[in-house]
């Protein structure tokens, strides 16, 4: 088993620092070990005290680890002072493991985590040893001595930090504005952008978690670009599946991707049961001639591989007939794309069932009191256009969450339905009166 060493401070609440690092490392099936640089009295609302560990104790911790283990990658977080930075640099300069430097200056709650003499020591002593340095906006401004206002400023700041001698700089985009988050990587004198939708959750520990993931991928032998790409994906899960345990910021969940993997089989089982119910109990008049789709996504689905559905779709069958088509991940039908888009605004919506549209079926759906969303963008591009046909108000104003998508497509604007829910059982509940015959 490969080993990743984190050199960082503690967090009493368990959301950042060494606690987050070790959880992230463990989630990648790696062994994590740690060297503590400072003990903080910290929670989701702020930091009340910092006690730096004496430099000689930091040095002895480093000796204890490197004298006994082969370390495959190192991640540094809170270093706190120039004195500690010099001890860390002296030891790491003798090792060959890749090093990820998260140049922590402030906690996610905004409190400073460094002594003023730290910045010069980090730039001169630690950065030159780094495989990649991962500053956020504020840290990049501090270490580049400039304000970052636009894209060209970000590139200039990256190059200023790159001049320290580090092999790569990843400027994280979480502290910038906009619906998308773009992380900018400077590596081998080439800029690469990694963009993802912004998740509207303020979390504690995202920087620690991301840099630990990168160290984990480097320990596994990935190159820098692939390590960043994989880590970006994992941290999206970690933010989306964060936990609001305290009174302040949400606590990031570094185990999220691991937890999603464990959800796959239960998702398949639940969808199988629901599909069998639909196949045998829903009147054939609701199932399209070409077959229907029933899909169920993992939390925060990032692509089709995280949505399961019936391979090839399904049709109405007799109760004694075996179901045709396996439940597989990778379904890419329109209802899947709709779920992935809706999930950005409504994270609890994870399942979708396609139904045949007729005037009679539409009336039945309306009689059930379900909220119908009109989706007029064929490719589900930027946003689903929502409208309450009865009152003419956008759903956002009414605070309503859609139950049904009514999608128009093709030259003749043929409509079709998609029933949306939290999970397959939620969808069965919504269309319950339709099962075993429609009641009007």
Secondary structure, DSSP 8 states (H G I E B T S, - for coil): --EEEEEE---TTSSSHHHHHHHHHHHTT-EEEEEE-EEEEE-SS-EEEEEE--HHHHHHHHHHHHTT---SEEEE----SHHHHHHHHHHHTT--SEEEE----B-TTS-B-S-TTHHHHIIIIIGGG-SEE---HHHHHHHHTS---SHHHHHHHHHHHHTTT-SEEEE--TTS-SSEEEEEEEETTEEEEEEEE--S--EESHHHHHHHHHHHHHHTT--HHHHHHHHHHHHHHHHHT-B--SSSSEE--TTHHHHHHHHHHHHHHHHHHHHHHHHHHB-GGGS-TT-B-EEEE-TT--SGGGEEEETT-B----TTS---S-EEE---SHHHHHHHHHHHH-TT--EEEEE---HHHHHHHHHTT--EEEE--TT--S------TTT---HHHHT---SEEEEEETTTTEEEEEEEESSHHHHHHHTGGGBTS---
